[in-house]
Amino acid sequence: MLDVLDSLRERDRAVGIVSHVADLRRRIPAQLEVTKDRTGSTIRHRAHGTAG
């Protein structure tokens, strides 16, 4: 599956994935992390290799 995603990205295609799989989180460079709490949800952009 990751090879297919890499191929699409090389052809300037945008792909969105919802995953809790740690390997995918490590391999995908640009991420949006959504966190739910009592007052609603927050979203955070994470670049590859950053903690937050």
C-alpha positions as CSV (number, residue, x, y, z in Angstrom):
1,M,0.0,0.0,0.0
2,L,2.8,2.5,0.8
3,D,4.3,1.9,-2.6
4,V,1.0,3.0,-4.2
5,L,0.9,6.1,-2.1
6,D,4.4,7.0,-3.0
7,S,3.6,6.5,-6.7
8,L,0.6,8.8,-6.5
9,R,2.6,11.5,-4.6
10,E,5.3,11.4,-7.3
11,R,2.6,12.2,-9.9
12,D,1.4,15.2,-7.8
13,R,-1.7,13.5,-6.5
14,A,-3.1,14.3,-3.0
15,V,-4.0,11.4,-0.8
16,G,-5.7,11.4,2.6
17,I,-5.4,8.5,5.0
18,V,-7.0,8.0,8.4
19,S,-4.9,5.7,10.4
20,H,-3.7,4.7,13.9
21,V,-1.0,2.5,12.4
22,A,2.4,3.6,13.7
23,D,4.3,2.6,10.6
24,L,2.0,4.8,8.4
25,R,2.6,7.7,10.8
26,R,6.3,7.3,10.4
27,R,6.2,7.1,6.6
28,I,3.8,9.9,5.8
29,P,5.6,13.3,5.9
30,A,2.7,15.8,6.3
31,Q,0.1,15.0,8.8
32,L,-3.0,16.5,10.4
33,E,-3.6,15.3,13.9
34,V,-7.1,15.6,15.3
35,T,-7.6,15.5,19.1
36,K,-11.0,15.3,20.7
37,D,-11.8,16.8,24.1
38,R,-14.9,17.8,26.1
39,T,-15.2,21.2,24.3
40,G,-14.7,20.0,20.8
41,S,-11.8,18.9,18.6
42,T,-8.5,20.5,17.8
43,I,-6.3,20.0,14.7
44,R,-2.5,20.2,14.5
45,H,-0.3,20.1,11.5
46,R,2.7,17.8,12.0
47,A,5.7,17.7,9.7
48,H,7.7,14.4,9.4
49,G,10.0,13.9,12.3
50,T,8.5,16.5,14.7
51,A,6.9,15.8,18.0
52,G,4.1,18.3,17.6
